[in-house]
Amino acid sequence: MTPLRLNLVLAALGLLTVVAGTVLGGAVLPPGEALAGLVFMGGEEARIIAQEIRLPRALAAFLIGGALGLSGAALQGLLRNPLADPGVLGVSAMSALGAVIAIYFNLAVISVWMTPGLAVLFALAATALLYALGAGHATTTQLVLVGVGLSSFAGALTALLMNLAPNPFTLSDLVNWLMGSVANRSFADIGFAAPFWLAGLVMVLCAGPGLRALTLGEEGAATAGANVPRVRGLVIAGAALLTGASVAVAGAIGFVGIVAPHLVRPFVRHDAGDLLIPSALAAGAVLALADLVIRLLPFTIELKLGVAAALVGAPAFIWIAARSRGIGA
């Protein structure tokens, strides 16, 4: 299958999942009425449910999945490690820490944008710290080790704030955020994240040819004419923006950035450059479908999207790790 045909198929699948997420749901509203409300042909109640509740949620799930899938594919190409994802450099953990700080100190009373704003800010701070520690010229192994340390430190601070939560309500908010969810998200939330997603997308796509060259190794890529430090910088900064904006909207959602590239890699002949867009589209469709499924499950309390992603993604991660050879080569 050609890359163009694969992208068209995955884009159609993604559109289908978003539409399904809009017309199906827990409310007592037949799919036909929900679809009519989506295209301005139904009553006011159907329009509100379809356009203002379900559509932003389904679209947010798709875009967040796409951002995480794109980040995962780019980092796997950069590090030449099939287990790499936005968490491997500590960006996800730092972004989550920023949101946790905003929740802990109740900064939302200053502005509703403080929680997502700090999530993005801390993701960018993680990137700046990586460069201060030498990410521009560090080896792949050094980058991974620095990322693990940064992630552990951010996780420890997050656990400390949870331990010191002044009341059960603050602790509940912290836990809910860390579980990840797109429930009650609006077009305003998507609009906040969109510029960061767009900037990250441009950076990662500009790094695509360099990622293709990196399959030869860093020395081979440099010999072939690739600017390895530039490629590394574009991928790390792009992944930071994509991940930070995603955490800002939905909280912590893991594993989709690892699993999605593996679903489509065989269809692009393991080409790191051609893997980027299909990984984003596949991850978006998978996360939108996962969110639809948890909404339709007959539970009294809705399962969090991050929990559902981990329940499916963790076994897939183990399977990928067990089958991988030459990790970090």
Secondary structure as UniProt FT lines:
FT   HELIX           3..23
FT   HELIX           31..38
FT   TURN            39..40
FT   HELIX           44..47
FT   HELIX           48..54
FT   HELIX           55..79
FT   TURN            82..83
FT   TURN            86..90
FT   HELIX           91..104
FT   TURN            105..106
FT   HELIX           107..109
FT   TURN            112..113
FT   HELIX           114..132
FT   TURN            133..137
FT   HELIX           140..163
FT   HELIX           168..179
FT   TURN            183..184
FT   HELIX           187..206
FT   HELIX           208..213
FT   HELIX           214..216
FT   HELIX           218..223
FT   TURN            224..225
FT   HELIX           228..250
FT   HELIX           256..264
FT   HELIX           265..268
FT   TURN            269..270
FT   TURN            272..275
FT   HELIX           276..296
FT   HELIX           305..323
FT   TURN            327..328
//
